[in-house]
Structure formats: structure tokens, C-alpha cells
């Protein structure tokens, strides 16, 4: 049984497209595939001056903290500091990178696997140090993920592609949507295959489904399927000719800037 720790750079997640991330999905990931979650820390900022004066901010922030604790996370706060330069310009800072790195190093002696949720390249040295201590390091990020961090990790996955981690906007309760990327596309014939992930107690499994551009919003603009890095949202339904075969339908381009 792999002993797993999760370390979330919450401010990086919030600023890089992961606002509204489901912490319970991270717990599910940590407890899947012969693993058990042993540590779970989230590092976030609190503006104490605003907490004292803004009741709505205070209530939303503390409700958010409660949700994290209910999911099994320890909440580590970094209080916002304000600095005034010679021209009177006020800047704020609340960086918890050092706290996260020290905790991860100290706690790694009891861990086999570490899930680091951030896209910040400043954690490259931490990733290498944890690997040198024998830990497997997996990185989950959203927008603006450092390439060196992505390459250094033992496994990297876009947070947009982890099923359920970031809810799909506009989806109804009775609809099951997926996010995936094009595995292969035959432009001359207008069809291809999408890769997407499924998460279960057995771990993360990559699956592939057929699609035709006619089942998308881009039948007349099909070049979007040939552009690397594009993420799509879609439903999976039986084909009209064979109920035992499935295809992606209602395909739309995912816009990370909406988050």
C-alpha cells in the first residue's frame, strides 16, 4: 500500500484557472490504485485586515476552510503582508512556497507518493529533492504550468483533465460530460479519436472514444482538432447504427480562460 501525501499550492491554483477545484476528488485520487492518503495539506492566503472588516469575505473564506477540513485537509494559512514603497505604492504578498516545501520534505520520510498541485516552477528543486528521497512525485496543474516542473515530475496531468476535479460549466445533473484531447484526427475524412480519463478505486485509466467532426460545433472549422494542446468537452453516447458502440457527441472546445 502506497502512503500518499497531497500538497496544494492553493493560491497558484486559484490564480491559474483552478478556482472551484473539488478537494474530495483529490482525496479519491490519493486513495485509489493501492494507495492510502496519509497527509493532505492546503496552503492558502488570508487577508486579516479584510477578515476584520468584510463580513461577506470572512464568511466565504471560513466556509471554504471548513470544506477543506471536511475533506481531510489541514489548512495552512499565510497571512497577507502589505508593503509601501518610497512612492507610496502598496503591494501585497502572501507566499507559502517555503512552508509547503519544508513540510513536504519533513513529512516525506513517511510517504511513498506525493501529489503536488501547482504549476509553479519554483518547486522544481523540491520535486528533485523528494525524488532523491525515494518518493514518486506527481504534479497536477491548470494554466501557466512551468515546463521544467512538468518534465521533472514522474507523472503530470492537467487539472482540467482529471475527471470531476473542476466541474463542467452548464452541465445538468443528469448529464455526464468528459474532458479530453485529440489522440488522432484524419482531417480528410473528418473523424478521429479522443483520449479521456476515468477515475476509480483501481486508479486513473485512460480511455479512447471515436468522434466525427459533424457531432461538434466545428464542422466548418475542423482545424481545431489538429491544434496541439486543445481540450474538448463532450458526452459519450451509443452510435445510431450500433447501441454497443459509442462515440463522442456535443463536442465543444474547452476554454480555460472561463475559469
Secondary structure, DSSP 8 states (H G I E B T S, - for coil): -EEEEEEEEHHHHHHTT-TT--HHHHHHHHTSSSEEEEEEEEEEEE-HHHHHH-HHHHHHHHHHHHHHHHTT-EEEEEE-EEEE-TT--EEEE---HHHHHHHHHHHGGG-SEEEEE---GGGHHHHHHHHHTT-EEEEEE-SS--HHHHHHSSEEEETTTSTTTS--TT--TT--EEEEEEEEEETTTTEEEEEEEEEETTEEEEEEEEEEGGGBS-TT-GGGGGSTT--EEEEEEE-SS-TTSEEEEEEEE--GGG-
